[in-house]
Amino acid sequence: MPDSRPQPPRSSPSSSGPADANPLLLCGARLTDGRTVDVRLGGGRIEAVGTAGSLASGAAGTRVDLRGYLLLPAPAEPHTHGDTALTADGDDGPVSRHPDEVQRRATEAALLQLGHGATALRSHVHIGDVQGLEGLVAVLRARRSLSGLAELTTVAMPRLLTGAAGADGLAMLRDAVKMGAAVVGGCPDADPDPTGYVETVLELASEYGCPVDLHTDADDPARLIRIATMSGGLRPGVTLGPCGGLGRLPAATAARAADRLAAAGVTVVCLPQGGCGGVERRDTAPVRLLRSAGVRVAAGSGALRDVANPVGRGDPLEAAYLLASRYGLRPQEAYGLVSTSARAALGLPEVRVEAGFPAELLAVRGDGLAGVLSLAYSRIVVHRGRVVARTSAVREYCGSAALALDLPRQGRAQPS
C-alpha cells in the first residue's frame, strides 16, 4: 500500500542562503557607545569598523547612508508559531489548514518579523492528530522560500508521547526529525504523564543530537525541578518557555527552582508580549529573579495574530520595550535578551558591531537605545551582509505654532 503521508520538500540550500559577495558600506551610523562610524561588510561578515568617513574613500560596492540611525546587532526570534500565525481574522469560517495556505501564512509571518529586524527565527510546529506532518511540511517549504532573507528553524511539537496514544506521537516525532525539524519539543503539561513526556523527548534528542525546546507554564515547582534534573548535561541544550507560572509561586520556591535551572544550564525564553499556542496563561516569567540566579534568559514574541494573541505583533523591539518599561531592565539589558541571548538560545554565533563578526545587523532611526525602544519606526535590516528589509516612517505636524520650535521629527529623506 503506498505511503499516504505528506512527503518532505526536496533538498534545498540552507535557509540562510549564500553570503553576499558584494561589499556593502554602512556610512555614518551611530553605535550605542556614542561613536559615529562607517562599517564595511563583505562575505557575510563585518570587515572593518572605522570613524565616519574613514572607509568611504575609494571604497567599491553599495553605500547605505545611516546618518540618524542607531546600528545594533540584529535581534533573533526564539519563539514563534508559524503554522498558526495570522489566523485570528478568520471570519469566513474555519481556518484553512491546507499545506499551501499554511506555507503562505508562515512565510508572511516570517517576513513580518524580518521587517522588524529578526534575521533568525525558531518556529514551533504542531504535529500529529488530524494534520499529521502536513503543517511541518508547509513550514519547511516556507523555510526554503526564505533562503537568503532569514534563517528559519523548526521545532516539532507532538501532542502526546506517553500511553497507547503516545506511540503514534513518538513515531511521528522521529519522522519529523528525519524530514528536517531541527529541534524536538512539545508541551509536557498537556500529557497525562508530563515526566514521561520529557523523558521521551530527551531520549530522542540525545539519539539524534538535536536541541530540545519545551513549552511549560512552570507553575508546578516539583515538575520544573524534575525537568531541570533530567536536562542537566544534555547537549546541544534545553530551552523552556514561557514559564510564566514561576512568577505566581512564592518567592522562595521560585528562587529554588531558578537555582536548579541555572545548575542544569537550561535556557528560559519569556514572552513579554503575551501567550502562545502551547500555554494558555499570559504571565511573563520573573526575568530579574531568573537572571540573578544565573539562568540564561532570552525573550521571544510568542503568538502572532492567532487565537492565543489576536493582536500579537511579533516585534522583538516591542518585547525589549516591555521588559524595560514593565519589568525594570535597563534598555541595554532588555535589548540583549532579544539579540545576544536570543541568538545564543538558537545556537547561533554572537554578533557585535566589530570586525570579524557576522553581518547580522539592524539600523533603527534614533539617537540612543532608550529612544529606539520607544519609537522604533524606521528600520533597515541586514542579513549575511546585504540589506534584506526596509521600513520607513515619516512624522509630520500640520498647522501649529509649535512647528516654530524646530522640534525633532522623522524626516522624509530615505537612505541611499
C-alpha positions as MATLAB code, in Angstrom:
seq = 'MPDSRPQPPRSSPSSSGPADANPLLLCGARLTDGRTVDVRLGGGRIEAVGTAGSLASGAAGTRVDLRGYLLLPAPAEPHTHGDTALTADGDDGPVSRHPDEVQRRATEAALLQLGHGATALRSHVHIGDVQGLEGLVAVLRARRSLSGLAELTTVAMPRLLTGAAGADGLAMLRDAVKMGAAVVGGCPDADPDPTGYVETVLELASEYGCPVDLHTDADDPARLIRIATMSGGLRPGVTLGPCGGLGRLPAATAARAADRLAAAGVTVVCLPQGGCGGVERRDTAPVRLLRSAGVRVAAGSGALRDVANPVGRGDPLEAAYLLASRYGLRPQEAYGLVSTSARAALGLPEVRVEAGFPAELLAVRGDGLAGVLSLAYSRIVVHRGRVVARTSAVREYCGSAALALDLPRQGRAQPS';
ca = [
       0.000    0.000    0.000;
       1.530    3.379   -0.961;
       2.545    5.757    1.812;
      -0.098    8.499    2.004;
       1.783   10.639    4.492;
       2.995   14.064    3.285;
       6.469   13.949    1.800;
       9.290   16.284    2.799;
      10.329   19.042    0.409;
      13.197   18.309   -1.949;
      16.649   19.096   -0.684;
      17.430   22.773   -0.693;
      20.217   25.105    0.325;
      20.492   26.383    3.869;
      17.717   28.771    4.745;
      20.290   31.460    5.359;
      21.413   31.345    1.740;
      24.860   32.277    0.442;
      26.616   35.309    1.859;
      26.583   38.389   -0.386;
      29.997   38.725   -2.029;
      29.410   42.384   -2.995;
      30.867   44.824   -0.468;
      28.391   46.986    1.444;
      29.395   50.177    3.236;
      27.175   51.486    6.044;
      28.010   55.170    6.410;
      27.633   57.458    9.407;
      25.883   55.051   11.783;
      25.740   55.731   15.499;
      26.671   52.981   17.950;
      25.292   52.515   21.452;
      28.566   53.816   22.924;
      28.014   57.157   21.160;
      30.551   56.744   18.351;
      29.628   57.572   14.752;
      31.207   55.063   12.385;
      31.410   53.580    8.925;
      31.035   49.792    8.725;
      32.230   47.744    5.750;
      30.632   44.352    5.138;
      31.803   41.558    2.868;
      31.442   37.798    2.576;
      28.656   37.787    5.150;
      30.839   39.313    7.862;
      31.884   42.704    9.196;
      35.207   43.504    7.545;
      36.025   46.812    9.191;
      34.651   49.484   11.521;
      36.154   52.977   11.374;
      35.389   56.575   12.221;
      32.802   58.254    9.994;
      34.293   58.931    6.569;
      37.393   56.800    7.103;
      36.240   53.860    4.991;
      34.463   55.723    2.209;
      37.446   56.945    0.188;
      37.844   54.782   -2.911;
      35.619   52.051   -1.487;
      33.820   49.885   -4.030;
      30.350   48.445   -3.601;
      26.998   49.747   -2.400;
      26.712   52.509    0.167;
      23.866   52.972    2.632;
      23.584   56.314    4.406;
      22.808   55.614    8.059;
      23.076   59.134    9.389;
      20.415   59.448   12.091;
      20.290   55.687   12.651;
      21.434   53.580   15.590;
      23.233   50.419   14.439;
      22.660   47.271   16.512;
      23.285   43.529   16.347;
      20.161   42.105   14.720;
      17.586   40.551   17.053;
      16.547   36.924   16.731;
      13.164   35.318   17.371;
      13.457   32.221   19.594;
       9.727   31.502   19.974;
       7.131   31.823   17.247;
       4.355   29.640   15.817;
       4.464   29.771   12.027;
       1.785   27.143   11.479;
      -0.888   29.112   13.367;
       0.272   32.680   12.669;
      -2.167   35.164   11.099;
      -5.251   33.025   11.741;
      -7.097   35.286   14.197;
      -9.095   37.083   11.481;
     -10.758   34.007   10.025;
     -14.290   35.449    9.939;
     -15.343   33.431    6.896;
     -15.439   30.063    8.612;
     -12.827   27.582    9.821;
      -9.198   28.493    9.201;
      -7.723   26.587    6.274;
      -5.117   24.015    7.276;
      -4.216   23.171    3.686;
      -0.405   22.979    3.414;
      -0.289   25.663    0.719;
      -2.216   28.081    2.941;
      -0.099   27.247    5.998;
       3.037   27.820    3.933;
       1.723   31.190    2.757;
       0.887   32.322    6.290;
       4.168   31.034    7.737;
       6.119   32.859    5.036;
       4.175   36.078    5.538;
       4.666   35.872    9.298;
       8.414   35.329    8.933;
       8.670   38.306    6.566;
       6.771   40.494    9.033;
       9.227   39.538   11.739;
      12.163   40.014    9.385;
      10.893   43.537    8.728;
      11.045   44.108   12.482;
      14.687   43.011   12.421;
      14.719   39.294   13.267;
      17.110   37.623   10.812;
      16.863   34.237   12.582;
      13.649   32.601   13.803;
      12.610   29.396   15.565;
       9.093   28.220   14.705;
       7.238   25.714   16.898;
       5.022   23.467   14.740;
       2.306   21.087   15.958;
       2.449   17.555   14.560;
       0.043   14.647   14.910;
      -3.722   14.474   15.289;
      -5.686   15.137   12.087;
      -2.992   17.204   10.370;
      -0.194   14.696   10.830;
       3.007   16.155    9.406;
       1.370   18.500    6.903;
       1.970   21.621    8.995;
       5.647   20.779    9.336;
       5.971   20.152    5.607;
       4.405   23.567    4.968;
       6.731   25.415    7.355;
       9.774   23.616    5.930;
       8.714   24.830    2.495;
       8.396   28.339    3.899;
      11.927   27.930    5.223;
      13.139   27.134    1.730;
      11.327   30.125    0.211;
      13.057   32.423    2.723;
      16.532   31.347    1.646;
      18.803   34.383    1.577;
      16.383   36.534    3.579;
      16.210   34.924    7.011;
      17.205   31.736    8.792;
      14.173   29.738    9.925;
      14.408   26.570   12.018;
      11.548   24.371   13.178;
      10.580   22.656   16.429;
       8.385   19.548   16.120;
       5.642   19.526   18.801;
       3.689   16.262   19.264;
       0.586   16.451   21.467;
       1.048   13.134   23.310;
       4.101   10.946   23.857;
       3.010    8.531   26.620;
       0.487    5.733   26.848;
      -1.088    3.971   23.891;
      -1.741    7.231   22.044;
       1.841    8.337   22.605;
       3.283    5.608   20.381;
       1.940    7.358   17.286;
       3.283   10.677   18.556;
       6.758    9.233   19.051;
       6.789    7.657   15.581;
       5.709   10.955   14.077;
       8.346   12.848   16.056;
      11.030   10.576   14.622;
       9.685   11.190   11.121;
       9.692   14.933   11.779;
      13.377   14.933   12.697;
      14.234   12.903    9.601;
      12.256   15.365    7.457;
      14.199   18.373    8.701;
      12.846   19.525   12.072;
      15.999   20.820   13.764;
      14.623   20.804   17.332;
      12.310   18.484   19.290;
       9.828   19.822   21.793;
       6.198   19.988   22.762;
       4.079   20.705   25.811;
       4.551   18.139   28.592;
       1.929   19.925   30.732;
      -0.760   18.647   28.314;
       0.310   14.984   28.505;
      -1.199   12.676   31.188;
       2.379   11.829   32.197;
       4.447   15.052   31.951;
       7.595   13.422   33.315;
       7.319   10.559   30.843;
       6.813   13.073   28.028;
      10.009   14.925   28.944;
      11.978   11.681   29.290;
      10.882   10.614   25.806;
      11.821   13.954   24.236;
      15.217   13.994   25.938;
      15.988   10.424   24.894;
      15.119   11.135   21.263;
      17.100   14.395   21.309;
      20.117   12.554   22.679;
      19.742    9.900   19.995;
      19.661   12.435   17.149;
      21.936   15.060   18.722;
      19.414   17.879   18.443;
      18.297   20.607   20.875;
      15.136   20.494   22.983;
      12.588   23.305   23.328;
       9.622   22.630   25.630;
       6.514   24.631   26.459;
       5.649   24.792   30.136;
       3.880   27.246   32.387;
       6.274   26.189   35.190;
       3.640   26.616   37.899;
       4.498   23.205   39.402;
       7.914   23.623   41.096;
       8.419   19.895   41.683;
       7.801   19.152   37.990;
      10.065   22.013   36.937;
      12.885   20.756   39.150;
      12.471   17.258   37.677;
      12.761   18.710   34.174;
      15.904   20.596   35.197;
      17.428   17.479   36.763;
      16.725   15.356   33.688;
      18.004   18.071   31.334;
      21.346   18.644   33.006;
      24.258   17.959   30.677;
      22.211   17.406   27.517;
      23.959   18.900   24.509;
      23.274   20.928   22.432;
      20.926   22.201   25.123;
      17.427   22.542   26.558;
      15.146   25.571   26.365;
      11.946   26.094   28.353;
       9.262   28.714   27.849;
       7.308   30.764   28.590;
       7.492   29.772   32.315;
       5.054   32.477   33.379;
       3.869   30.342   36.297;
       7.186   30.882   38.070;
       6.045   34.404   38.816;
       2.955   33.113   40.626;
       4.944   30.933   43.008;
       6.143   32.084   46.446;
       9.444   33.933   46.051;
      11.497   31.357   47.952;
      10.025   28.472   45.930;
      10.649   30.258   42.637;
      14.214   31.042   43.707;
      14.947   27.367   44.463;
      13.582   26.332   41.068;
      15.639   29.043   39.377;
      18.789   27.775   41.082;
      18.143   24.279   39.704;
      17.539   25.621   36.209;
      20.807   27.539   36.368;
      22.730   24.498   37.593;
      21.305   22.411   34.723;
      22.244   25.012   32.108;
      18.634   25.355   30.944;
      17.674   28.454   28.939;
      14.333   30.156   29.648;
      12.570   32.072   26.864;
       9.998   34.517   28.248;
       7.169   36.068   26.217;
       6.534   39.653   27.374;
       4.030   40.305   24.565;
       1.527   37.631   25.603;
       0.686   33.979   25.190;
       1.365   31.279   22.653;
      -0.346   28.179   21.332;
       1.335   25.865   23.838;
       0.394   27.554   27.132;
      -2.858   29.386   27.884;
      -1.676   31.675   30.702;
      -0.148   35.036   29.732;
       2.094   35.772   32.697;
       5.705   36.691   31.970;
       8.485   34.723   33.634;
      10.223   36.549   36.536;
      13.147   37.725   34.433;
      15.088   39.513   37.140;
      14.832   36.573   39.563;
      15.999   34.133   36.888;
      18.894   36.325   35.819;
      20.009   36.877   39.402;
      20.125   33.084   39.842;
      22.343   32.760   36.781;
      19.716   31.347   34.410;
      20.242   32.123   30.745;
      17.169   34.144   29.744;
      16.042   35.234   26.273;
      12.840   36.900   25.107;
      10.547   35.929   22.247;
       7.295   37.083   20.704;
       5.017   34.057   21.010;
       1.757   34.259   19.092;
       1.496   36.461   16.018;
      -2.181   37.269   15.486;
      -3.608   33.853   16.228;
      -6.194   32.810   18.821;
      -3.593   32.925   21.619;
      -2.914   36.622   20.923;
      -5.060   38.172   18.170;
      -3.050   41.413   18.278;
       0.436   39.876   18.525;
       2.997   41.914   16.612;
       5.952   39.553   16.582;
       8.292   42.501   17.151;
      11.481   41.820   19.155;
      11.867   45.521   19.927;
       8.420   45.557   21.489;
       9.461   42.618   23.679;
      12.543   44.590   24.754;
      10.414   47.689   25.354;
       8.075   45.741   27.643;
      10.988   44.238   29.558;
      12.341   47.728   30.160;
       9.047   49.501   30.868;
       7.258   46.825   32.906;
       9.995   44.707   34.432;
      12.690   47.260   35.197;
      15.505   46.089   32.945;
      17.895   48.702   31.607;
      17.469   49.263   27.850;
      20.812   47.570   27.136;
      19.802   44.511   29.184;
      16.371   44.353   27.587;
      17.746   44.547   24.060;
      20.344   41.915   24.909;
      17.564   39.436   25.701;
      16.157   39.714   22.163;
      19.540   39.845   20.426;
      22.633   38.310   22.055;
      20.681   35.985   24.379;
      18.139   35.043   21.713;
      20.890   34.125   19.249;
      22.606   32.037   21.929;
      19.307   30.230   22.609;
      19.186   29.344   18.910;
      22.779   28.106   18.920;
      23.945   30.962   16.687;
      27.259   32.840   16.966;
      27.398   36.143   18.797;
      27.113   39.382   16.829;
      28.926   42.593   17.710;
      29.496   45.663   15.559;
      33.159   44.784   15.312;
      35.398   43.390   12.578;
      35.142   39.629   12.145;
      31.618   39.177   13.483;
      28.643   38.012   11.367;
      26.972   40.794    9.381;
      23.565   40.397   11.059;
      22.567   43.980   11.821;
      19.597   46.237   12.470;
      19.654   50.004   11.933;
      16.850   51.942   13.644;
      16.263   55.680   13.285;
      17.085   57.265   16.624;
      19.934   58.586   18.733;
      20.027   56.132   21.623;
      18.749   52.736   22.654;
      16.074   54.027   25.039;
      14.591   56.238   22.314;
      14.817   53.427   19.764;
      12.865   51.043   22.002;
      10.071   53.557   22.444;
       9.879   54.897   18.862;
      11.258   52.155   16.612;
       9.605   53.214   13.367;
      12.178   53.323   10.534;
      14.362   50.228   10.261;
      16.927   48.719    7.902;
      17.736   45.014    8.269;
      20.983   43.367    7.159;
      21.304   39.579    6.824;
      24.561   37.930    5.778;
      25.967   41.210    4.581;
      23.129   42.584    2.475;
      20.056   44.722    3.074;
      17.031   42.409    3.120;
      14.264   44.654    4.514;
      13.455   48.346    4.944;
      10.679   50.078    6.852;
      10.331   53.844    6.547;
       8.130   56.227    8.524;
       7.512   59.965    8.185;
       6.105   62.045   11.017;
       4.525   65.399   10.099;
       2.666   68.064   12.088;
       0.357   70.460   10.305;
      -0.912   73.959   11.106;
       0.578   74.571   14.548;
       2.661   77.355   16.046;
       4.682   74.628   17.792;
       6.459   73.974   14.481;
       8.435   77.166   15.005;
      10.253   75.464   17.878;
      12.099   73.210   15.393;
      11.344   70.076   17.379;
      12.780   66.768   16.088;
      10.609   64.671   13.788;
      11.015   61.866   11.319;
      12.407   63.208    8.073;
      11.411   62.433    4.536;
      14.922   61.613    3.449;
      15.488   57.993    2.547;
      18.879   56.312    2.979;
      20.552   55.646   -0.335;
];
